């Protein structure tokens, strides 16, 4: 489906970007580039922690294996006998 069809369906609206909006985006890029060369800003620290929490919470909890837990062939480095998809 083309974007023109999305607009015809009312799913998209035309938007005229202002110079101030472009300037704001460039400022964010500048901040991110500066952060990549040194300490992280509070925004990045929060974003990284938030994303890590979302990823952790979205994964099902797995039981930790014990010494009595039978091991699958995939518990060792992958081989031709291992058919699990990771």
N, C-alpha and C positions, 0 to 999 in steps of 0.2 A: 504494500500500500504506500502510495506517495504522500509526501507531506501536504501537497495541495488537497488531497482527499481528507486528511486529518483536519485541515482547516475548514473544509466544506462541511465536515461532520460536527464542527464546533469544538473539537478537542484541542485545537491550537488557536492562539490569538496572535496577531501581529504585535510586535513590540519595538518601539524606537528607543535604542540605547542612548543614554545621555553621556556626555564626556565625563561627568562625575562618576557614573557607574563604572566606566572603563578605568578611570583613575583608581577607584577603590579596588578593582581586581588586580591592577598592576601593583598596588601597595601590598596586597596579600602575597603576590608572587615574590616581590622583593623580600618580604618578611620570611617567607618559606626558604628562599635561597640563602638568606642570612642564617637562619636556624640550621640549615644543613651544614654550615661551616663551623658551628660552635654549639653552645648550649641551646636547648630547646625552649621555646617560649611557652608560657602557661597554656596557650591554645593548643599547641602540639602535644604537650604532656597530657592534657585532658583528653584530646582526640585519640591518642594512642591507647590510653588506659580504657577509655570507653569502648573502642573497637575490640580490644583484647577481651573485655568483659562480655561483649555481645558474642564473640566467637566462642568463648568458654561456655557460656550459658546455652548456646545453640547446639552444642555437641552432647550426645547422650553420655551419661556416666558409665564408665567401664569398670568392672571389678578388677582389682589388682590381682595378678596371679600369685599364688603361694607355691611353696616348694612341692606341695602335694597335687597341684593343678596339672593335669596332663598337658603336655606341650604339643602344639600342632607343628606340622612340617614347616609352616611359615614363620615359626618363632625364630628360626635361624635365618641367615642371609638368604635372599631369594635364590631359588634354584628352579630347575625344570619341573620339580615335584610340587611346587607351590602354585596353587591356582587362585589364591585370594587376590583381590584387587584392592589396593590401598589408595 
